[in-house]
Amino acid sequence: MANGRKVRCDRWDAKARLTEDQVWRAYDVFGRSHWVEFLAWAGNELPGVKIPSRNSMYEWYDDLSAKEAAHRVKQAGDARKEIGELAETAALDAELVAAYKSMGAKAALLGNKAEAVALTKMALGLADRQVDAAKLARELAAERRARAAGEEAEALRKEVSELKAALSDAGKVNRADPAAVAAEVDKLLGRKPQ
């Protein structure tokens, strides 16, 4: 109610079927600008919408002023929820999430829901780049570890090859003297030579 009068059921914003966001944006612009500036804004942003007289607009503004605090609290809650959902999907650390939620809530309380969401999306983009950089660093580290493991495996293959060659040579020497091999085996097994 403005000035003790009932709110008209055919208010200009209802007749024009403005969305809630458009109504509150018009409210913000009307409160911060001169009449001529508001008309120019409405002509650009709300084409085809008939704006009523200046007095009717002031009554409309007074009506919405009484509802502004509740709207701001609702808008802040909506923005905080939306920002929270965005933040949960990103791999952000807790401090960054809290900071951007706080900034978003503050911007929403000031009537800048779109700005709050835009700031959060920008932060999430940065976080995505951080995640990509961390992933690349992990992949490079894994590649270095794989290269080192490959070099170590090659060194082990070479050692095994050398041991096989040494065993092969050792077997040839012992094959030449079977009695010496049998004596050595008996000695190792703790048996008496026969």
Residue pairs with C-beta under 8 A, 6 or more apart in sequence:
1 7
1 63
2 59
2 60
2 62
2 63
3 59
3 62
5 59
7 63
11 60
12 49
12 50
12 51
12 52
12 56
12 60
13 22
13 23
13 26
13 60
15 50
16 46
16 49
16 50
18 26
18 46
18 49
21 113
22 45
22 46
23 64
24 64
24 71
24 75
24 111
25 45
26 42
26 45
26 46
27 61
27 64
27 68
28 111
29 37
29 38
29 41
29 42
29 45
30 38
30 57
30 61
31 61
33 41
35 54
35 57
38 51
38 57
39 51
42 49
42 51
51 57
52 60
64 71
72 108
72 109
72 111
75 108
75 109
75 111
75 113
76 105
76 108
76 109
78 108
78 113
79 104
79 105
79 107
79 108
79 113
79 116
79 117
80 101
80 104
80 105
80 108
82 117
82 120
83 100
83 101
83 104
83 105
83 116
83 117
83 120
84 101
86 117
86 120
86 121
86 124
87 97
87 100
87 101
87 120
87 124
89 124
90 124
90 127
90 128
90 131
91 127
91 130
91 131
92 100
92 123
92 124
92 127
96 123
96 127
100 119
100 120
100 123
101 120
103 116
103 119
103 120
104 116
104 117
104 119
104 120
105 116
106 116
107 113
107 115
107 116
107 119
108 116
174 180
174 181
174 184
175 181
182 193
183 193
186 192
186 193
186 194
187 193
